[in-house]
Amino acid sequence: MTDDYEDDYTPPAPSDPQESLDEVREAALRAGLEAYELDEGDLATLEGEPVEQREALPILAIVGRPNVGKSTLINRIIGRRLAVVEDTPGVTRDRVTYEAEWAGRDFLLMDTGGWESGVTGIDLSVAQSAEAAMELADAMLFVVDATVGPTATDEKVVKLLRKTKKPVVLVANKVDGPQGELEAAALWNLGLGEPYPVSALHGRGVGDLLDVAVGALPTEARMVDDEGSPRRIALVGRPNVGKSSLLNKLADSERAVVNELAGTTRDPVDELIEVDGELFTFIDTAGIRRRVHLSQGADYYASLRTSAAIQRAELALVLLDGSVPLTEQDLRILSEVVDAGRAIVMVVNKWDLVGEEERFMFERSFEKDLTHLTWAARVNLSALTGWHTNRLKRAMDEALTNWDRRISTGKLNTFLGELVSAHPHPVRGGKQPKILFATQASTRPPTFVLFTSGFLDPQYRRYIERRLRETFDFEGTPIHISVRVREKRGRR
């Protein structure tokens, strides 16, 4: 007698034995964590759903003319002396955006410089810096020196602020007492509403100001990446390394102005460009047209544009000039991309024109200064002729794929177990810290959390990162490793 049920039955495919072992190991290690004191954040990390999208922090820009105390206010808000404070207008800074937090809200604080030239004044200095911030920011703090009162420059900036139709909070700085509050009252004449008296130097009134400023920021989080939209690529690098030439070559048209003078691109250009059948959004960040008497301001404005582009992008193409050794500015831009957690491809331009001696000098500086970035993808090409630009798409795809990569918890813990068995952590003070459990908390960039019984040496953490890269292929993306030391319950 034939059984139709048996004829239609298809046995399940045998499961991967290694995968089953990984899952068993994961369950055993997770159970072992119950003996340790875990806080709510730990439990959320262990039980939370994978976070594939990253919220874009709202931007609060600081605008105003020079020497009104913008950098002092930034340092006061972030609680650290990071922004350079000098009496000289136009001081170039390494960073123009800073992460900040107030009343549980995270946001980006953008420093707009505030430099100006006596020759061109508002037209090419304050205006460009302020307009850039207005375009990028969600809300603005307009800082005015209460001891001086509203000036003609302040009034011109007010006109720019009104055009944006974005929230503006008027800050009356350098108010140290009742007399200063009377002086601040004169700022009502600017027509921006109530001036908030503060002393950035001493901290007076800054808390009340931040309450208002944070309230002006949008409450709905924006996502850095929208599913299905073209991936965003920032073209960054110091002036005259060929960013606009590469953009034009990829687009196969003159989309951006190319000139031998450094910094001829005035505004950032978002271009939809098809590369080997796939659409990408390219953000050109070449800076502004440079004038001799505005060189400091132009550099600063370009820096602001670069920082903003990196924040908006998923991957940065960092262009380097292969005909000269790496510069401090090159290293600063590379560091900013890594700090922002973006995927990265280093593009060495003009390589077809580089002689043997120049190549030797470049490679020497590359090996000396970028030992910490051996994981970054690199493509040597010529943006002008198109030589080897066909290699760029593959490097971009690999970097973005690795930026998105997720390792299963079972596989991750098996990897760490084998690593620790082969190379255990050194004994320190008679104790040997153990890795209790590990999980990947998020992607973009890949972020791992290690629960341990003690602190891990920096060298051992770097060893773990190196082996992670070798085993799971994280070329082209930074990876973050967070170590959480936890004690056994009842041990105090």
Steps between C-alpha positions, in 0.01 A plus 500: 500500500642832389476800729458827307617687810838324485533557124459879541724527806829686453743466789649827630850586387757409760605803702857624499675315786728798567204736515331274754816493713521881480141530624564258788808698602308827481222365724750370756694828516182707519379285789832555674438875496217453752767472770615856426348837580348645183327835464205592278735608221668159504168319480388723212823422316453127553130485414449794266422472133790570264524869415560532129415867461683778676322814609642824362555733792333842472741788436514811717718765335679785678506815286617855561775747419857455631598530866151474648592180687373223269791263565483566875130413490571180305760392757253578780223293337712194421683523834846477344746742347483380141420814302796734463450829682706794375451873457607475134211460256526212254683247712497169310379206709539126450129434565186700439243255640486362853267247659310644795222399738253689715199375696524159336513638143803427283582750227785635288637842581632678190757777529475745209822686570384860485807629315480802273721719285510876524504518121206283408326487838163332520479409130767231487582413859222510757240448229660184360560348840154588627324392181675163512383447856148614418475250216619211714360582843164418656519795740748780575646690791574857392765634738533875557734688737265667749774741614526642148138480396363433151738599220448551127653156439258342748208660318620361166527151647147535637373553145664172396355318801147617426514365145559146626169482688677272748491539880748760628585556867658837575793474745615810686852399606739656754222576748656467846250687714193728522668776299568254220135394498399861442744517208361175363150648489613725214527190281121481477550759222644227273149363460585137584301486818625463855878518550627235744773651722795268564865506596667231292822557692348442845202279405234746619162437333630230263268234642190711438627577150545131420150420622366740238746392228429127540129577494547662158655186349276255310356222712470243220827323422622498144666191361838525336405239245162452339435150374511485123660843452840532329791466737669828585868545426698802624794619290740649752862608501714809519474760220624417151531123536249438222162459667308687231699328222404160641136605529500608135672181385252278681208705366658511152411869484609839633287501813747700715731792427861387462776759526870486577443742786440317825150511646297606197185316604289743696201295613449130567346322205282192547506304176315182406754303298475150356818297551508159331122480496436618857384846609693684772459845650837674493567799724780722369664698779786686335453817707470857364679726258811613680622861521832594653362724772231244581715187504438421867128550468481297179682209663266515794192508280630200305556320829141566602374362169721192530377423852137540398546277194663227708208510745251457214691227317522125540838466330778754449734498203806675645710634214877519545759649265741223405762747376579629850534338845200502733431831671365582844174605335469159330543324833248731666233425240564124522472521877170688475351232273608222736373688807163544328481122446462517121619244247812619323689459174831683459535623142858581401464735204751597226671161538560467127715815504704411806867420447689224678655734759165671573330162542772394742452817709122460499511132599751580774273764654201267451666217695627738769183700567220253427600188691165527683307501170635188334139377481384788277447418134729679251474566127774665291357683199493810284187711528601705196553217250278236661790255544394227747176679597328173404645353821318750718153341492625166632683667788191708586274193495734300723537783752121555521431125524746469787356815663164318500643164610346318798656198673267259677539491878578129499771532235648803678529320833648191339760720331589672830514169686752362251697824503526510880597133515785555255609838641361566851509845653814560712464471877494842665532539878447130551174504305414406145196676351257273315269577211163384632283570197503707181237634265485734202288792613464670162632547149598813304769478632520151656493547877579220744438482874721273713392410854812424704604423856776761488657774291662396172838649411490738200747272321270201548201697374697593189590132461130406514418765241777379268385140522136605449603671178705204382224249574186685390627747237441855621714673239392856438303554821590606852382261771427597858563272799344593832611316814262479798661371819247325725536353848338186639184551702560555872865599455567845641 
